[in-house]
Amino acid sequence: DRVAALGAQLGADYADRQPVLIGVLGGAATFTVDLARAYPGQLEISWMAIRSYSTRNRASGSVRLLKDLDLDIAGRHVIIVDGVIDTGLTMSWLIGNLAQRGPASVSVCVLLRKPDTPEFTDTRLYVGFDAPPGLIVGYGLDYRGHYRNLRCAALLAPAVYEAVSAR
């Protein structure tokens, strides 16, 4: 229901435009496709893959582009679609990277926003749900490649990832 509501809200806000949804692979693939299905008008979808490096669940400040866009976004209305915003490192990097390409606008649509997520100046933010602290899996989100195929998003029991971190 919430994804349908986000799609309708985006449809109203972009009614006279044809935005480009940029899904962040792999965690946002399921959400991006469902959001596109819920969008009532014409749009285009493209994909990016990036990796934020971290140690023991803390962001290190390093982001690497693994797959770039296959289309030119100059003059286009861009909506970055991601599964979770946690520290904001990855999203800040994406917003900056895409803004350099001359789009008409850049917005962000995220399924889950963690506590203390920073504000992104001059960037409209659409949020599905505010999420509690912890590692969230399912609905495309994974832990070490597992759980992406769960039909819902859920907090992973800390004992699962704490045991791996302790090794």
URCORCOR-V127827 format. One record per residue. N is the residue number from 1. RES is the residue in three letters. OMEGA is omega in whole degrees, 0 to 359 (* if undefined). Layout:
n = [N & N]
res = [RES & RES]
omega = [OMEGA & OMEGA]
This chain:
n = [1 & 2 & 3 & 4 & 5 & 6 & 7 & 8 & 9 & 10 & 11 & 12 & 13 & 14 & 15 & 16 & 17 & 18 & 19 & 20 & 21 & 22 & 23 & 24 & 25 & 26 & 27 & 28 & 29 & 30 & 31 & 32 & 33 & 34 & 35 & 36 & 37 & 38 & 39 & 40 & 41 & 42 & 43 & 44 & 45 & 46 & 47 & 48 & 49 & 50 & 51 & 52 & 53 & 54 & 55 & 56 & 57 & 58 & 59 & 60 & 61 & 62 & 63 & 64 & 65 & 66 & 67 & 68 & 69 & 70 & 71 & 72 & 73 & 74 & 75 & 76 & 77 & 78 & 79 & 80 & 81 & 82 & 83 & 84 & 85 & 86 & 87 & 88 & 89 & 90 & 91 & 92 & 93 & 94 & 95 & 96 & 97 & 98 & 99 & 100 & 101 & 102 & 103 & 104 & 105 & 106 & 107 & 108 & 109 & 110 & 111 & 112 & 113 & 114 & 115 & 116 & 117 & 118 & 119 & 120 & 121 & 122 & 123 & 124 & 125 & 126 & 127 & 128 & 129 & 130 & 131 & 132 & 133 & 134 & 135 & 136 & 137 & 138 & 139 & 140 & 141 & 142 & 143 & 144 & 145 & 146 & 147 & 148 & 149 & 150 & 151 & 152 & 153 & 154 & 155 & 156 & 157 & 158 & 159 & 160 & 161 & 162 & 163 & 164 & 165 & 166 & 167]
res = [ASP & ARG & VAL & ALA & ALA & LEU & GLY & ALA & GLN & LEU & GLY & ALA & ASP & TYR & ALA & ASP & ARG & GLN & PRO & VAL & LEU & ILE & GLY & VAL & LEU & GLY & GLY & ALA & ALA & THR & PHE & THR & VAL & ASP & LEU & ALA & ARG & ALA & TYR & PRO & GLY & GLN & LEU & GLU & ILE & SER & TRP & MET & ALA & ILE & ARG & SER & TYR & SER & THR & ARG & ASN & ARG & ALA & SER & GLY & SER & VAL & ARG & LEU & LEU & LYS & ASP & LEU & ASP & LEU & ASP & ILE & ALA & GLY & ARG & HIS & VAL & ILE & ILE & VAL & ASP & GLY & VAL & ILE & ASP & THR & GLY & LEU & THR & MET & SER & TRP & LEU & ILE & GLY & ASN & LEU & ALA & GLN & ARG & GLY & PRO & ALA & SER & VAL & SER & VAL & CYS & VAL & LEU & LEU & ARG & LYS & PRO & ASP & THR & PRO & GLU & PHE & THR & ASP & THR & ARG & LEU & TYR & VAL & GLY & PHE & ASP & ALA & PRO & PRO & GLY & LEU & ILE & VAL & GLY & TYR & GLY & LEU & ASP & TYR & ARG & GLY & HIS & TYR & ARG & ASN & LEU & ARG & CYS & ALA & ALA & LEU & LEU & ALA & PRO & ALA & VAL & TYR & GLU & ALA & VAL & SER & ALA & ARG]
omega = [183 & 178 & 177 & 179 & 176 & 178 & 178 & 179 & 177 & 179 & 178 & 182 & 182 & 187 & 183 & 182 & 176 & 185 & 173 & 172 & 176 & 180 & 179 & 181 & 351 & 187 & 184 & 184 & 181 & 180 & 181 & 181 & 179 & 177 & 178 & 178 & 181 & 182 & 187 & 184 & 178 & 175 & 176 & 180 & 171 & 187 & 170 & 173 & 178 & 178 & 172 & 182 & 180 & 175 & 180 & 176 & 175 & 180 & 180 & 181 & 183 & 179 & 179 & 177 & 179 & 178 & 180 & 179 & 177 & 181 & 179 & 182 & 180 & 179 & 183 & 174 & 188 & 173 & 176 & 181 & 180 & 181 & 185 & 165 & 181 & 180 & 182 & 181 & 182 & 182 & 177 & 179 & 180 & 180 & 180 & 180 & 183 & 179 & 179 & 183 & 174 & 177 & 175 & 178 & 175 & 174 & 179 & 173 & 184 & 178 & 185 & 177 & 179 & 178 & 176 & 174 & 181 & 173 & 177 & 185 & 177 & 179 & 178 & 183 & 174 & 185 & 175 & 183 & 167 & 186 & 176 & 174 & 178 & 182 & 182 & 180 & 178 & 181 & 178 & 181 & 186 & 166 & 181 & 176 & 182 & 172 & 180 & 187 & 175 & 183 & 179 & 173 & 183 & 174 & 176 & 179 & 181 & 180 & 181 & 183 & 176 & 178 & 179 & 180 & 183 & 182 & *]
